[in-house]
Amino acid sequence: MAITKSAKKALRQSLRRKARNLVYKDKIKNLLKKVRNLVSQKKIEEAKKLLSQVYKALDKAAKKGVIKKNTASRKKSRIAKAILR
């Protein structure tokens, strides 16, 4: 367990950051699952409507440093490719 005052503060900060990052990651995961399910059910129009939300969530997460820029780009590319098939 943290002993010094600065270590205790660092622990509090890291827990707050972890909670905040999980919100972004969960949102991305849920949106990607929805789009993949819609694609597998051949509901392409509905998937296309969700695409802008997916892009927004990925870009925000990349901007905040939750995921890397290239990871966001890769996920966007793969989900767009899946919709076009």
C-alpha positions in Angstrom: 0.0 0.0 0.0 1.1 3.6 -0.6 3.0 5.1 2.3 4.1 8.6 1.3 1.6 11.5 0.7 2.6 11.8 -2.9 2.2 8.0 -3.5 -1.3 8.2 -2.0 -2.2 11.1 -4.3 -0.8 9.2 -7.3 -2.9 6.2 -6.4 -6.1 8.4 -6.2 -5.3 9.9 -9.5 -4.6 6.6 -11.3 -7.9 5.2 -10.0 -9.8 8.2 -11.3 -8.0 8.0 -14.7 -8.7 4.3 -14.9 -12.4 4.8 -14.2 -12.6 7.6 -16.8 -10.7 5.5 -19.4 -13.0 2.5 -18.8 -16.0 4.7 -19.7 -14.5 5.5 -23.1 -13.4 1.9 -23.8 -16.8 0.5 -22.8 -18.6 2.9 -25.1 -16.4 2.0 -28.0 -16.8 -1.7 -27.4 -20.6 -1.5 -27.1 -20.9 0.6 -30.3 -18.6 -1.8 -32.3 -20.6 -4.8 -31.0 -23.9 -3.1 -32.1 -22.5 -2.4 -35.6 -21.1 -5.9 -36.0 -24.4 -7.4 -35.0 -26.3 -5.2 -37.4 -23.9 -6.2 -40.2 -24.3 -9.9 -39.4 -28.1 -9.5 -39.5 -27.7 -7.7 -42.9 -29.1 -4.4 -41.6 -26.6 -2.3 -43.4 -28.6 1.0 -43.4 -28.9 0.9 -39.6 -25.2 0.1 -39.3 -24.3 3.1 -41.5 -26.4 5.4 -39.2 -24.3 4.2 -36.2 -21.0 4.7 -38.0 -20.8 8.4 -37.2 -21.2 7.6 -33.5 -18.5 5.0 -33.7 -16.1 7.4 -35.4 -16.9 10.1 -32.8 -16.2 7.8 -29.9 -13.0 6.5 -31.4 -11.7 10.0 -32.2 -12.5 11.3 -28.7 -10.8 8.3 -27.1 -7.7 8.8 -29.3 -7.7 12.5 -28.5 -7.9 11.9 -24.7 -5.1 9.3 -24.9 -7.3 6.3 -24.0 -6.3 4.5 -27.2 -3.6 5.4 -29.7 -4.4 7.3 -32.9 -3.4 4.4 -35.1 -5.6 2.0 -33.1 -8.6 4.3 -33.6 -7.8 4.6 -37.3 -7.5 0.8 -37.7 -10.8 0.2 -35.9 -12.6 2.8 -38.1 -11.2 1.3 -41.2 -12.1 -2.3 -40.3 -15.7 -1.4 -39.3 -16.2 0.6 -42.5 -14.9 -2.3 -44.6 -17.2 -4.7 -42.8 -20.2 -2.5 -43.6 -19.3 -2.2 -47.3 -19.0 -6.0 -47.7 
